[in-house]
Amino acid sequence: MTVLKKYKDLYKQNKDLAGWLSIEGTVINYPVMQTGKKNPDFYLHNDFEKKESDHGTLFIDARNDFVNRDTNLIIYGHNMRDGTMFGGLKSFMDQKYFDSHRKLVFDTIYEKAEYQIVAVCLSKVNYQDDKAFRYYNFLNAESKEEFQAFLANIQQLTVFDQKIDISYGDELLTLSTCNSYIQDGRLFLIAKKE
């Protein structure tokens, strides 16, 4: 596959570049990285230049395959107090804001794509022995039933009382960040490819 012309120079600077995420009307306009499974959280504490940084950089789950596209790509980012990285995602918990910022662009280094944000959800990181739903473990739907189970679970976690408009076969993108509504809380947005 050929790297898109607009990302060639950036890719030469850092081969961990996986793509670029932007949401119109927000500060979110950042490169998205991906490392191997040996150091999956490297960009939690490092910037694009691989220098140590409290802000880190947005990064795709190391388990994800964005070339032979998984059902659901998960992008993580810090909830920074200054609003950078995924600090602005908390604004999506306001219905008016959500309604007026539904479009996002996530290009991989190989393909341009637009998405529509379909859900804003709250969850928490569960202990390993808890028998709880973990949205961050849904990467692929091996069957329609598996997809429906995922949908039923996230429907219960949605902030707004509305039906989540996704179907089996949709390509999804999840944006995940910390949220202090409870200990180990998480705020995540789900978008579907248009």
C-alpha positions in Angstrom: 0.0 0.0 0.0 1.1 3.5 -0.7 1.2 6.2 2.0 -1.1 9.1 1.1 0.9 12.1 -0.3 -0.2 14.4 2.5 1.3 12.1 5.2 4.5 11.0 3.4 6.8 13.6 5.1 5.3 12.9 8.6 5.7 9.2 8.1 9.3 9.7 7.2 9.8 11.5 10.5 8.1 8.7 12.5 7.2 5.3 11.1 4.7 4.8 14.0 2.3 7.2 12.3 -1.0 5.4 11.7 -3.1 8.4 10.7 -4.6 11.7 11.5 -7.8 12.6 13.6 -9.7 15.9 13.4 -13.1 17.0 14.6 -14.3 20.3 13.2 -15.0 23.0 15.7 -12.8 21.4 18.3 -9.1 21.5 19.1 -8.8 17.8 18.1 -6.5 17.9 15.1 -3.6 15.5 15.8 -1.5 12.6 14.4 -2.5 9.2 15.6 0.3 6.7 16.4 0.5 2.9 16.8 3.2 0.8 18.4 3.7 -2.9 18.5 2.4 -5.1 21.3 5.8 -5.0 23.2 5.2 -1.4 24.1 1.5 -0.7 23.5 1.3 2.4 25.8 4.4 4.2 24.6 2.5 7.2 23.3 0.6 7.6 26.6 3.8 9.4 27.8 5.6 10.4 24.6 5.0 12.9 21.9 5.2 12.6 18.1 9.0 13.1 18.3 9.2 10.2 20.9 10.1 12.7 23.6 8.7 12.3 27.1 5.5 14.3 27.5 2.6 14.5 30.0 0.3 15.1 27.1 1.4 12.0 25.2 0.0 11.6 21.7 -3.2 9.9 20.4 -2.6 6.3 19.6 -4.5 3.3 18.2 -4.8 0.1 20.4 -1.8 -2.0 19.6 -4.2 -5.0 19.0 -5.9 -3.2 16.2 -5.3 -3.8 12.5 -6.1 -0.6 10.6 -4.9 -1.9 7.2 -7.0 -5.1 7.1 -9.6 -3.1 8.9 -11.0 -4.4 12.2 -14.7 -3.8 13.0 -13.7 -1.2 15.6 -10.6 0.8 15.8 -9.9 2.3 19.3 -8.0 5.5 19.7 -6.8 6.5 23.2 -5.8 10.0 24.4 -5.3 11.9 27.6 -8.1 14.0 29.1 -5.9 17.1 29.6 -7.2 19.9 31.8 -6.1 22.5 29.3 -8.5 20.9 26.7 -5.8 19.4 24.5 -5.6 15.8 23.3 -8.9 14.3 24.3 -9.6 16.9 27.0 -12.4 18.4 24.8 -14.3 15.1 24.6 -16.2 16.0 27.8 -18.0 18.8 25.9 -19.8 16.0 24.0 -21.7 15.2 27.2 -23.8 18.3 26.4 -26.6 17.3 24.0 -26.4 20.6 21.9 -22.6 20.3 21.6 -23.0 16.6 20.5 -25.7 17.5 18.0 -23.5 20.2 16.4 -20.2 18.3 16.3 -21.2 14.9 14.9 -18.7 14.7 12.0 -15.1 13.7 12.4 -12.3 12.8 10.0 -9.9 9.9 10.6 -7.5 9.3 7.8 -5.2 6.3 8.1 -1.9 6.9 6.3 -3.4 4.9 3.4 -7.0 6.1 3.2 -9.1 9.2 3.8 -12.4 8.6 5.7 -15.2 10.6 7.4 -17.2 9.3 10.3 -20.4 10.3 12.2 -20.4 10.2 16.0 -23.3 8.1 17.0 -22.9 7.7 20.8 -21.3 9.3 23.9 -20.8 6.7 26.7 -19.5 6.5 30.2 -17.9 3.3 31.7 -15.1 2.3 34.0 -12.1 0.0 33.8 -13.1 -3.2 35.6 -10.8 -5.5 37.6 -9.7 -8.5 35.7 -11.9 -10.9 37.7 -15.0 -8.8 37.3 -17.5 -10.3 34.9 -18.3 -7.0 33.3 -18.6 -5.6 29.7 -15.3 -4.0 28.6 -15.9 -1.8 25.5 -12.1 -1.5 25.0 -11.9 -5.3 24.2 -14.4 -5.1 21.3 -12.1 -5.0 18.2 -13.9 -7.4 15.8 -17.4 -8.8 15.4 -17.0 -12.4 14.3 -20.8 -12.7 14.0 -24.0 -10.7 13.9 -24.8 -11.9 17.4 -21.4 -10.7 18.7 -22.1 -7.3 17.2 -25.6 -7.1 18.7 -24.2 -8.0 22.1 -21.7 -5.1 21.8 -24.5 -2.7 20.7 -26.8 -3.8 23.6 -24.0 -3.2 26.1 -23.0 0.2 24.8 -26.7 1.2 24.6 -26.8 0.8 28.4 -23.7 3.1 28.8 -24.9 5.9 26.5 -25.2 9.4 28.1 -28.2 10.4 25.9 -31.5 8.5 25.9 -31.5 7.7 22.2 -31.1 4.6 20.0 -27.5 4.1 18.7 -27.6 4.0 14.9 -25.1 1.3 14.0 -25.5 -2.1 12.3 -23.6 -5.2 11.7 -21.1 -4.5 8.9 -20.5 -0.9 9.9 -16.9 0.2 10.4 -16.5 1.8 13.8 -14.1 4.1 15.5 -14.0 4.5 19.3 -12.3 7.5 21.0 -11.5 6.7 24.6 -10.2 8.9 27.5 -10.3 9.0 31.3 -13.2 10.7 33.1 -13.4 11.4 36.8 -17.2 10.8 37.2 -16.2 7.6 39.1 -12.8 6.1 40.1 -11.2 4.6 36.9 -14.0 6.2 34.9 -13.9 6.3 31.1 -15.6 8.5 28.5 -15.8 7.1 25.1 -17.4 8.2 21.8 -18.4 5.8 19.0 -18.4 6.9 15.4 -19.3 5.0 12.2 -17.6 5.3 8.9 -19.7 7.1 6.2 
